[in-house]
């Protein structure tokens, strides 16, 4: 659910008219900051995406989805490059067109460093919270057709990395493409599989509608223990 600052709402009702338009405008901006949505996309550009037309399918589905995302959403794009994750477009406002361009130009090559990408996503979100608003709703979409190859622990390192984000009140949507990615199940907020453009687009279309629904998430005692061990302090609100 999107966070709501009830104090701001109360002040707006009680004092808005008395304090003038400027005060109301400031509180409205605070409300928008606190109910906004930011999506970080981790887009698989590994060598295996060059097989069976997978990259072409992914480009088609993601392009249509990005074009449908509301303009007031904040977006960021991370992909794979030389065995590591790469921030292609930093999380920010008004960059839909730039992200769309990079997705359409993506070339498959190299390995699948999902853990490193999740770390980059977390770092970008933490910086965004410091500079913009600690209340903004954050979502990370992890799209992959393969298994983790950037960490020595392989897929076993992926769940802890996802749970580290979940512990920071970051929703994570996992997308397994062409039969891969099920190792993310149970750690992600939502998980679905797709085998072609149509199934991928249908799943992406439900991303925003399903966020905040943890009905399908199964967290074991081991996961809870891991969350406890990986707690990171939430950054304070920016100074006024």
Secondary structure, DSSP 4 states (H G I P E B T S, - for coil): -----HHHHHHHHHHHHHH-HHHHHHHHHHHHHHH-EEEEEEE---GGGGSTTHHHHHHHHHHHHHHHS-TTSEEEEEEEETTEEEEEEEEESS-HHHHHHHHHH----S---HHHHHHHHHHHHHHHHHHT-TTSEEEEEEEESS---SSTTTTHHHHHHHHHHHTTTEEEEEEEETT--GGGTTTSSEEEEESSHHHHHHHHHTHHHHTT--TT----HHHHHHHHHT--PPPPPPP-
